[in-house]
Amino acid sequence: VMGKSKLAGEELCLGAQKFKANETDFIIVRFGNVMPSRGSVIPIFQKQIQEGKSLTVTSPDMKRYFMGIYDAVALVIKATELAKGGDVVVLDMGEEISIDELARLMIKLSGKDLQVVYTHPEKGEKYQEELMTSEEKLRAKKVDGVYVIQAKKVSKKRKGSKA
């Protein structure tokens, strides 16, 4: 649900940019998991550790990208400097991190004797995040540690053309 709502938001912004009803430019910024924001798994694990509960991980194969709060803020600012209307900006976050390994590390650092318990992925949940499609990678340019995925060129139909 969250992934689909993010995609719908992107499509709304791109549609607004395409029809340019006013002078506003729409730039999309894609985040990884922002630590330790409310939606991040880290506070969830911290709470489970404090309560002495097993840490719940969807699957041992689940991986995600992570970024800090300051990285997220800097990304938004950088996007306004580097991107044009219709562009998508993504921070280079390096390699994905195994959620299983993260949970085990947090248990180890806590000094508590806790377990990792696996739940099952929800329908449509991906094991690995895809921050850019293969088509977007062709349009992406890396600048100052971020990828700027340039807006698709919109071909203008000429009057009388059959395109």
Residue, then its C-alpha position, 0 to 999 in steps of 0.5 A: v500500500m505504501g509503495k503504491s501510494k508513493l507511486a501514485g504521488e509521483e504520477l500526480c506530480l509528473g502529470a501536473q508538471k506535464f500540463k503545467a497549469n501554473e508556474t510551479d515546477f514539480i521535482i520528485v525526491r525518492f528516499g530510502n528508510v530515514m533513520p530513526s524516523r517514525g516509519s523506520v524499522i530501527p525505532i521498532f527494533q529499539k522498542q522490542i529490545q526495551e520490552g525484551k521481545s523477539l525482533t520481528v523480521t519479515s524474511p531473512d532475505m529482506k533488504r532496504y536502503f537507509m539514510g539519516i535525517y540530515d541526508a534526507v534534508a540535504l537531498v531535498i535542498k540539493a534537488t532544488e539546486l540540481a533538478k528541473g521540473g519533472d526530474v526525480v532525485v535519488l541519494d546514492m545510499g550505497e548497498e542495501i542493508s539486510i534487515d536480518e543482519l541489522a536486527r541481529l546487530m541491534i540485539k548484540l549491541s543491547g547485550k540482551d539474549l533475544q531472538v529474531v522471529y520471521t513473519h511473512p511478506e505481505k502481498g506485493e512486498k518486495y525483498q529488495e527496494e528498486l530505487m530506479t527502474s532500468e529505463e530510469k537508469l538510462r536517464a540518470k546522471k550522478v551529480d554530487g552523490v545523487y542521481v538526477i533522473q531527467a524527465k522524459k522528453v515529451s514529443k509534441k504532435r504536429k497538427g495533422s500527424k498520425a503519431 
